[in-house]
Amino acid sequence: MSVSPDITLPKLTRAKLLRGQGDALYAIGRYDDSLARFQEALTLNHDDYEVWTLQGFCLAALKQFEASVESFNQAIARRPNYGLAWHGKGHALAKLSHFEEAATHLARAVQLTPNDNKAWYNLGTAQNQLRRYQDAVVSFERSLQLNPHDHRARYNQGVALGGLQRYDEALQVLQQALDQKPGAHYIWNQRGTVLIQMGRYDEAIHSFDTSLSYQAHNPNAWYGKARAYAMAGAVEQTLKNLYRTFVLSPYVYRVMVQIDAHFDGVRDDPQFQRLVDAEP
């Protein structure tokens, strides 16, 4: 919807109309058009902290994270206790891999808006990145209390519990996530990783196979299978699955395997050395 050029509206009325258009365009994924509306609204009402916040989320959706942070800064400068702006800035900082700052801003967000389940979720993911797993478990629990159907929160809580070596609890939480989203290949991957740590290699391999049934071009699952076979002492199967990993991701996993203790039992095998040392 657009305003006819021969109709003159008061500045604040037009700003409100532009905000509404920006909201609608954002909802259907037309982020460039949405951004243009928010920018025009701000030329009419520069002090609207809510529009600065909406613009920040729009810029984040366009992956313009530095500009997004600045937009949230403008919102916070105008309304320091606006939790959504703190949430948005924390989210953008996490996308820039500034996890320490992200966690600080997201902690402020949940203090201001404790019923924002997405803020709790994003806080937990930042804490996972910082390996603050105990704090992350609590954050995901708060998120799940507000939205019990969020399988991603359960998955990430399972990651945190695994980081704490609370493997039985991690397995239980990951199973709950799979009950909600049985086709999520990344949850099956994490389940396999936990089972390796528990020494349950056959079950781990089955988990990775299930992951691959949902997404065959998934190097993490092939690598997980290689880890499980290496721990079980099955050199031939280790090599086959590592080969598939390298085909899909020729650089990242060649670096990982050099320092991965799961392969220490097969590291001296000449075939293993040839595979790992081969040029991509």
MARLUMPA-252882 format. One record per residue (C-alpha): x, y, z; residue in one letter; residue number from 1. Coordinates in steps of 0.25 Angstrom, whole numbers, plus 5000, padded with zeros to 4 digits. Each point is the difference from the previous one (the first is absolute). Layout:
BEGIN
<px=X | py=Y | pz=Z | rest=A | nr=NUM>;
...
end
This chain:
BEGIN
<px=5000 | py=5000 | pz=5000 | rest=M | nr=1>;
<px=5005 | py=5014 | pz=4996 | rest=S | nr=2>;
<px=4996 | py=5014 | pz=5003 | rest=V | nr=3>;
<px=4995 | py=5008 | pz=4988 | rest=S | nr=4>;
<px=5010 | py=5012 | pz=4998 | rest=P | nr=5>;
<px=4989 | py=5010 | pz=4999 | rest=D | nr=6>;
<px=4996 | py=4997 | pz=5015 | rest=I | nr=7>;
<px=5008 | py=5007 | pz=5010 | rest=T | nr=8>;
<px=5000 | py=4993 | pz=5014 | rest=L | nr=9>;
<px=5005 | py=5005 | pz=5013 | rest=P | nr=10>;
<px=5015 | py=4996 | pz=5002 | rest=K | nr=11>;
<px=4997 | py=4991 | pz=5012 | rest=L | nr=12>;
<px=4988 | py=4994 | pz=4993 | rest=T | nr=13>;
<px=5008 | py=4996 | pz=4988 | rest=R | nr=14>;
<px=5011 | py=4995 | pz=5008 | rest=A | nr=15>;
<px=4990 | py=4991 | pz=5007 | rest=K | nr=16>;
<px=4995 | py=4995 | pz=4986 | rest=L | nr=17>;
<px=5014 | py=4997 | pz=4995 | rest=L | nr=18>;
<px=5003 | py=4992 | pz=5013 | rest=R | nr=19>;
<px=4988 | py=4992 | pz=4997 | rest=G | nr=20>;
<px=5004 | py=4998 | pz=4986 | rest=Q | nr=21>;
<px=5014 | py=4996 | pz=5004 | rest=G | nr=22>;
<px=4994 | py=4990 | pz=5010 | rest=D | nr=23>;
<px=4992 | py=4993 | pz=4990 | rest=A | nr=24>;
<px=5011 | py=5000 | pz=4990 | rest=L | nr=25>;
<px=5010 | py=4994 | pz=5010 | rest=Y | nr=26>;
<px=4990 | py=4989 | pz=5004 | rest=A | nr=27>;
<px=5000 | py=4995 | pz=4985 | rest=I | nr=28>;
<px=5015 | py=5000 | pz=4999 | rest=G | nr=29>;
<px=5001 | py=5013 | pz=4991 | rest=R | nr=30>;
<px=5011 | py=5006 | pz=5009 | rest=Y | nr=31>;
<px=5005 | py=5010 | pz=4990 | rest=D | nr=32>;
<px=4987 | py=5006 | pz=4998 | rest=D | nr=33>;
<px=4997 | py=4999 | pz=5015 | rest=S | nr=34>;
<px=5013 | py=5007 | pz=5003 | rest=L | nr=35>;
<px=4997 | py=5012 | pz=4990 | rest=A | nr=36>;
<px=4987 | py=5002 | pz=5008 | rest=R | nr=37>;
<px=5006 | py=5000 | pz=5013 | rest=F | nr=38>;
<px=5011 | py=5010 | pz=4995 | rest=Q | nr=39>;
<px=4990 | py=5009 | pz=4995 | rest=E | nr=40>;
<px=4992 | py=4999 | pz=5013 | rest=A | nr=41>;
<px=5012 | py=5004 | pz=5008 | rest=L | nr=42>;
<px=5002 | py=5013 | pz=4991 | rest=T | nr=43>;
<px=4987 | py=5004 | pz=5005 | rest=L | nr=44>;
<px=5001 | py=4996 | pz=5014 | rest=N | nr=45>;
<px=5015 | py=4998 | pz=5004 | rest=H | nr=46>;
<px=4997 | py=4997 | pz=5014 | rest=D | nr=47>;
<px=4991 | py=4988 | pz=4999 | rest=D | nr=48>;
<px=5008 | py=4989 | pz=5007 | rest=Y | nr=49>;
<px=4990 | py=4989 | pz=4996 | rest=E | nr=50>;
<px=5003 | py=5003 | pz=4985 | rest=V | nr=51>;
<px=5015 | py=5001 | pz=5003 | rest=W | nr=52>;
<px=4998 | py=4986 | pz=5006 | rest=T | nr=53>;
<px=4992 | py=4995 | pz=4988 | rest=L | nr=54>;
<px=5010 | py=5005 | pz=4990 | rest=Q | nr=55>;
<px=5011 | py=4993 | pz=5008 | rest=G | nr=56>;
<px=4993 | py=4986 | pz=4999 | rest=F | nr=57>;
<px=4998 | py=5003 | pz=4985 | rest=C | nr=58>;
<px=5015 | py=5003 | pz=4998 | rest=L | nr=59>;
<px=5003 | py=4987 | pz=5007 | rest=A | nr=60>;
<px=4991 | py=4993 | pz=4991 | rest=A | nr=61>;
<px=5008 | py=5006 | pz=4988 | rest=L | nr=62>;
<px=5013 | py=4995 | pz=5007 | rest=K | nr=63>;
<px=5004 | py=5015 | pz=5002 | rest=Q | nr=64>;
<px=5004 | py=4997 | pz=5015 | rest=F | nr=65>;
<px=5009 | py=5012 | pz=5002 | rest=E | nr=66>;
<px=4989 | py=5010 | pz=4996 | rest=A | nr=67>;
<px=4990 | py=4992 | pz=5008 | rest=S | nr=68>;
<px=5008 | py=5002 | pz=5012 | rest=V | nr=69>;
<px=5001 | py=5015 | pz=4998 | rest=E | nr=70>;
<px=4985 | py=5000 | pz=4998 | rest=S | nr=71>;
<px=4997 | py=4993 | pz=5013 | rest=F | nr=72>;
<px=5010 | py=5010 | pz=5007 | rest=N | nr=73>;
<px=4991 | py=5011 | pz=4995 | rest=Q | nr=74>;
<px=4988 | py=4993 | pz=5006 | rest=A | nr=75>;
<px=5007 | py=4998 | pz=5013 | rest=I | nr=76>;
<px=5005 | py=5014 | pz=5001 | rest=A | nr=77>;
<px=4985 | py=5005 | pz=4999 | rest=R | nr=78>;
<px=4994 | py=4989 | pz=5009 | rest=R | nr=79>;
<px=5011 | py=4994 | pz=5009 | rest=P | nr=80>;
<px=4990 | py=4990 | pz=5006 | rest=N | nr=81>;
<px=4994 | py=4994 | pz=4987 | rest=Y | nr=82>;
<px=5003 | py=4986 | pz=5001 | rest=G | nr=83>;
<px=4998 | py=4996 | pz=4985 | rest=L | nr=84>;
<px=5011 | py=5010 | pz=4996 | rest=A | nr=85>;
<px=5010 | py=4993 | pz=5009 | rest=W | nr=86>;
<px=4995 | py=4987 | pz=4995 | rest=H | nr=87>;
<px=5002 | py=5004 | pz=4986 | rest=G | nr=88>;
<px=5014 | py=5006 | pz=5002 | rest=K | nr=89>;
<px=5004 | py=4987 | pz=5008 | rest=G | nr=90>;
<px=4995 | py=4992 | pz=4988 | rest=H | nr=91>;
<px=5008 | py=5008 | pz=4990 | rest=A | nr=92>;
<px=5013 | py=5000 | pz=5008 | rest=L | nr=93>;
<px=4999 | py=4984 | pz=5001 | rest=A | nr=94>;
<px=4999 | py=5000 | pz=4985 | rest=K | nr=95>;
<px=5013 | py=5008 | pz=4999 | rest=L | nr=96>;
<px=5006 | py=4989 | pz=5010 | rest=S | nr=97>;
<px=5001 | py=5011 | pz=5011 | rest=H | nr=98>;
<px=4994 | py=4990 | pz=5010 | rest=F | nr=99>;
<px=5005 | py=5006 | pz=5013 | rest=E | nr=100>;
<px=4993 | py=5013 | pz=4996 | rest=E | nr=101>;
<px=4988 | py=4993 | pz=4995 | rest=A | nr=102>;
<px=4998 | py=4992 | pz=5013 | rest=A | nr=103>;
<px=5001 | py=5013 | pz=5008 | rest=T | nr=104>;
<px=4989 | py=5007 | pz=4991 | rest=H | nr=105>;
<px=4991 | py=4988 | pz=5000 | rest=L | nr=106>;
<px=5001 | py=4999 | pz=5015 | rest=A | nr=107>;
<px=4996 | py=5014 | pz=5001 | rest=R | nr=108>;
<px=4988 | py=4997 | pz=4990 | rest=A | nr=109>;
<px=4995 | py=4988 | pz=5009 | rest=V | nr=110>;
<px=5001 | py=5009 | pz=5012 | rest=Q | nr=111>;
<px=4991 | py=5010 | pz=4993 | rest=L | nr=112>;
<px=4991 | py=4991 | pz=4993 | rest=T | nr=113>;
<px=5000 | py=4986 | pz=5008 | rest=P | nr=114>;
<px=4989 | py=4994 | pz=4992 | rest=N | nr=115>;
<px=5007 | py=5002 | pz=4987 | rest=D | nr=116>;
<px=5003 | py=4985 | pz=4997 | rest=N | nr=117>;
<px=5009 | py=5003 | pz=4987 | rest=K | nr=118>;
<px=5009 | py=5009 | pz=5009 | rest=A | nr=119>;
<px=5002 | py=4989 | pz=5009 | rest=W | nr=120>;
<px=5003 | py=4991 | pz=4989 | rest=Y | nr=121>;
<px=5010 | py=5009 | pz=4993 | rest=N | nr=122>;
<px=5006 | py=5002 | pz=5014 | rest=L | nr=123>;
<px=5002 | py=4985 | pz=5001 | rest=G | nr=124>;
<px=5006 | py=4999 | pz=4987 | rest=T | nr=125>;
<px=5010 | py=5011 | pz=5003 | rest=A | nr=126>;
<px=5004 | py=4993 | pz=5013 | rest=Q | nr=127>;
<px=5002 | py=4987 | pz=4993 | rest=N | nr=128>;
<px=5010 | py=5007 | pz=4990 | rest=Q | nr=129>;
<px=5007 | py=5005 | pz=5013 | rest=L | nr=130>;
<px=4999 | py=4986 | pz=5006 | rest=R | nr=131>;
<px=4992 | py=5005 | pz=5012 | rest=R | nr=132>;
<px=4992 | py=4988 | pz=4999 | rest=Y | nr=133>;
<px=4994 | py=5000 | pz=5014 | rest=Q | nr=134>;
<px=4995 | py=5014 | pz=4997 | rest=D | nr=135>;
<px=4995 | py=4996 | pz=4986 | rest=A | nr=136>;
<px=4992 | py=4988 | pz=5006 | rest=V | nr=137>;
<px=4993 | py=5010 | pz=5009 | rest=V | nr=138>;
<px=4997 | py=5010 | pz=4989 | rest=S | nr=139>;
<px=4994 | py=4989 | pz=4991 | rest=F | nr=140>;
<px=4992 | py=4995 | pz=5011 | rest=E | nr=141>;
<px=4994 | py=5014 | pz=5002 | rest=R | nr=142>;
<px=4997 | py=5000 | pz=4985 | rest=S | nr=143>;
<px=4994 | py=4987 | pz=5000 | rest=L | nr=144>;
<px=4991 | py=5004 | pz=5012 | rest=Q | nr=145>;
<px=4994 | py=5011 | pz=4991 | rest=L | nr=146>;
<px=5000 | py=4991 | pz=4987 | rest=N | nr=147>;
<px=5000 | py=4985 | pz=5003 | rest=P | nr=148>;
<px=4999 | py=4997 | pz=4985 | rest=H | nr=149>;
<px=5013 | py=5006 | pz=4996 | rest=D | nr=150>;
<px=5008 | py=4988 | pz=4995 | rest=H | nr=151>;
<px=5013 | py=5009 | pz=4997 | rest=R | nr=152>;
<px=5000 | py=5004 | pz=5015 | rest=A | nr=153>;
<px=5000 | py=4986 | pz=5004 | rest=R | nr=154>;
<px=5011 | py=4996 | pz=4990 | rest=Y | nr=155>;
<px=5009 | py=5011 | pz=5005 | rest=N | nr=156>;
<px=4997 | py=4997 | pz=5015 | rest=Q | nr=157>;
<px=5005 | py=4986 | pz=4996 | rest=G | nr=158>;
<px=5012 | py=5006 | pz=4994 | rest=V | nr=159>;
<px=5003 | py=5007 | pz=5014 | rest=A | nr=160>;
<px=4997 | py=4988 | pz=5008 | rest=L | nr=161>;
<px=5010 | py=4992 | pz=4991 | rest=G | nr=162>;
<px=5010 | py=5011 | pz=5003 | rest=G | nr=163>;
<px=4998 | py=4998 | pz=5014 | rest=L | nr=164>;
<px=5002 | py=4985 | pz=4998 | rest=Q | nr=165>;
<px=4986 | py=4997 | pz=5005 | rest=R | nr=166>;
<px=4998 | py=4990 | pz=4989 | rest=Y | nr=167>;
<px=4988 | py=4993 | pz=5005 | rest=D | nr=168>;
<px=4992 | py=5013 | pz=5002 | rest=E | nr=169>;
<px=5005 | py=5005 | pz=4986 | rest=A | nr=170>;
<px=4995 | py=4987 | pz=4994 | rest=L | nr=171>;
<px=4986 | py=5002 | pz=5007 | rest=Q | nr=172>;
<px=4999 | py=5014 | pz=4995 | rest=V | nr=173>;
<px=5004 | py=4997 | pz=4986 | rest=L | nr=174>;
<px=4990 | py=4989 | pz=4999 | rest=Q | nr=175>;
<px=4989 | py=5010 | pz=5004 | rest=Q | nr=176>;
<px=5005 | py=5009 | pz=4989 | rest=A | nr=177>;
<px=4999 | py=4988 | pz=4990 | rest=L | nr=178>;
<px=4986 | py=4997 | pz=5005 | rest=D | nr=179>;
<px=4996 | py=5014 | pz=4996 | rest=Q | nr=180>;
<px=5009 | py=5000 | pz=4987 | rest=K | nr=181>;
<px=5004 | py=4986 | pz=4996 | rest=P | nr=182>;
<px=5005 | py=5005 | pz=4986 | rest=G | nr=183>;
<px=5010 | py=5010 | pz=5006 | rest=A | nr=184>;
<px=5014 | py=4994 | pz=4995 | rest=H | nr=185>;
<px=5008 | py=5009 | pz=5009 | rest=Y | nr=186>;
<px=4993 | py=4994 | pz=5013 | rest=I | nr=187>;
<px=5003 | py=4986 | pz=4995 | rest=W | nr=188>;
<px=5015 | py=5005 | pz=4998 | rest=N | nr=189>;
<px=5001 | py=5005 | pz=5014 | rest=Q | nr=190>;
<px=4993 | py=4987 | pz=5006 | rest=R | nr=191>;
<px=5011 | py=4992 | pz=4993 | rest=G | nr=192>;
<px=5011 | py=5009 | pz=5006 | rest=T | nr=193>;
<px=4994 | py=4998 | pz=5014 | rest=V | nr=194>;
<px=5000 | py=4985 | pz=4998 | rest=L | nr=195>;
<px=5014 | py=5000 | pz=4995 | rest=I | nr=196>;
<px=5004 | py=5006 | pz=5013 | rest=Q | nr=197>;
<px=4992 | py=4990 | pz=5008 | rest=M | nr=198>;
<px=5008 | py=4989 | pz=4992 | rest=G | nr=199>;
<px=4987 | py=4995 | pz=4993 | rest=R | nr=200>;
<px=5006 | py=5000 | pz=4986 | rest=Y | nr=201>;
<px=4990 | py=4991 | pz=4993 | rest=D | nr=202>;
<px=4988 | py=5009 | pz=5005 | rest=E | nr=203>;
<px=5008 | py=5012 | pz=4996 | rest=A | nr=204>;
<px=5002 | py=4995 | pz=4986 | rest=I | nr=205>;
<px=4986 | py=4997 | pz=4999 | rest=H | nr=206>;
<px=4997 | py=5014 | pz=5004 | rest=S | nr=207>;
<px=5009 | py=5006 | pz=4989 | rest=F | nr=208>;
<px=4994 | py=4990 | pz=4990 | rest=D | nr=209>;
<px=4986 | py=5006 | pz=5003 | rest=T | nr=210>;
<px=5005 | py=5014 | pz=4999 | rest=S | nr=211>;
<px=5006 | py=4996 | pz=4986 | rest=L | nr=212>;
<px=4986 | py=4995 | pz=4996 | rest=S | nr=213>;
<px=4995 | py=5014 | pz=5002 | rest=Y | nr=214>;
<px=5012 | py=5007 | pz=4994 | rest=Q | nr=215>;
<px=5010 | py=4992 | pz=4992 | rest=A | nr=216>;
<px=5009 | py=5011 | pz=4997 | rest=H | nr=217>;
<px=5003 | py=5003 | pz=5014 | rest=N | nr=218>;
<px=5015 | py=4999 | pz=5003 | rest=P | nr=219>;
<px=4998 | py=5001 | pz=5015 | rest=N | nr=220>;
<px=4993 | py=4987 | pz=5001 | rest=A | nr=221>;
<px=5010 | py=4993 | pz=4991 | rest=W | nr=222>;
<px=5011 | py=5005 | pz=5009 | rest=Y | nr=223>;
<px=4992 | py=4995 | pz=5012 | rest=G | nr=224>;
<px=4999 | py=4986 | pz=4995 | rest=K | nr=225>;
<px=5015 | py=5001 | pz=4997 | rest=A | nr=226>;
<px=5003 | py=5004 | pz=5014 | rest=R | nr=227>;
<px=4991 | py=4988 | pz=5006 | rest=A | nr=228>;
<px=5007 | py=4990 | pz=4991 | rest=Y | nr=229>;
<px=5013 | py=5005 | pz=5004 | rest=A | nr=230>;
<px=4997 | py=4999 | pz=5015 | rest=M | nr=231>;
<px=4995 | py=4986 | pz=4997 | rest=A | nr=232>;
<px=5013 | py=4996 | pz=4993 | rest=G | nr=233>;
<px=4994 | py=4998 | pz=4986 | rest=A | nr=234>;
<px=5010 | py=5006 | pz=4991 | rest=V | nr=235>;
<px=4994 | py=4997 | pz=4986 | rest=E | nr=236>;
<px=4987 | py=5006 | pz=5004 | rest=Q | nr=237>;
<px=5007 | py=5012 | pz=5006 | rest=T | nr=238>;
<px=5007 | py=5003 | pz=4987 | rest=L | nr=239>;
<px=4987 | py=4998 | pz=4992 | rest=K | nr=240>;
<px=4992 | py=5010 | pz=5008 | rest=N | nr=241>;
<px=5012 | py=5010 | pz=5001 | rest=L | nr=242>;
<px=5001 | py=4999 | pz=4985 | rest=Y | nr=243>;
<px=4985 | py=5004 | pz=4998 | rest=R | nr=244>;
<px=5003 | py=5011 | pz=5010 | rest=T | nr=245>;
<px=5011 | py=5006 | pz=4992 | rest=F | nr=246>;
<px=4993 | py=4999 | pz=4987 | rest=V | nr=247>;
<px=4989 | py=5009 | pz=5006 | rest=L | nr=248>;
<px=5009 | py=5009 | pz=5008 | rest=S | nr=249>;
<px=5014 | py=4999 | pz=4995 | rest=P | nr=250>;
<px=5007 | py=5010 | pz=5009 | rest=Y | nr=251>;
<px=4993 | py=5002 | pz=5014 | rest=V | nr=252>;
<px=5000 | py=4985 | pz=5004 | rest=Y | nr=253>;
<px=5014 | py=4998 | pz=4996 | rest=R | nr=254>;
<px=5004 | py=5010 | pz=5010 | rest=V | nr=255>;
<px=4991 | py=4994 | pz=5011 | rest=M | nr=256>;
<px=5005 | py=4986 | pz=4998 | rest=V | nr=257>;
<px=5014 | py=5004 | pz=5003 | rest=Q | nr=258>;
<px=4997 | py=5004 | pz=5014 | rest=I | nr=259>;
<px=4988 | py=4991 | pz=5003 | rest=D | nr=260>;
<px=5003 | py=4990 | pz=5011 | rest=A | nr=261>;
<px=4989 | py=4990 | pz=4995 | rest=H | nr=262>;
<px=5010 | py=4996 | pz=4989 | rest=F | nr=263>;
<px=5012 | py=4998 | pz=5009 | rest=D | nr=264>;
<px=4998 | py=4985 | pz=4999 | rest=G | nr=265>;
<px=5001 | py=4999 | pz=4985 | rest=V | nr=266>;
<px=5009 | py=5012 | pz=4997 | rest=R | nr=267>;
<px=5013 | py=4992 | pz=4998 | rest=D | nr=268>;
<px=4993 | py=4991 | pz=4989 | rest=D | nr=269>;
<px=5007 | py=5003 | pz=4987 | rest=P | nr=270>;
<px=4986 | py=5001 | pz=4992 | rest=Q | nr=271>;
<px=4995 | py=5010 | pz=5010 | rest=F | nr=272>;
<px=5012 | py=5008 | pz=4998 | rest=Q | nr=273>;
<px=4999 | py=5000 | pz=4985 | rest=R | nr=274>;
<px=4986 | py=5004 | pz=5000 | rest=L | nr=275>;
<px=5002 | py=5011 | pz=5010 | rest=V | nr=276>;
<px=5012 | py=5006 | pz=4993 | rest=D | nr=277>;
<px=4995 | py=4999 | pz=4986 | rest=A | nr=278>;
<px=4998 | py=5013 | pz=4993 | rest=E | nr=279>;
<px=4985 | py=5004 | pz=4999 | rest=P | nr=280>;
end
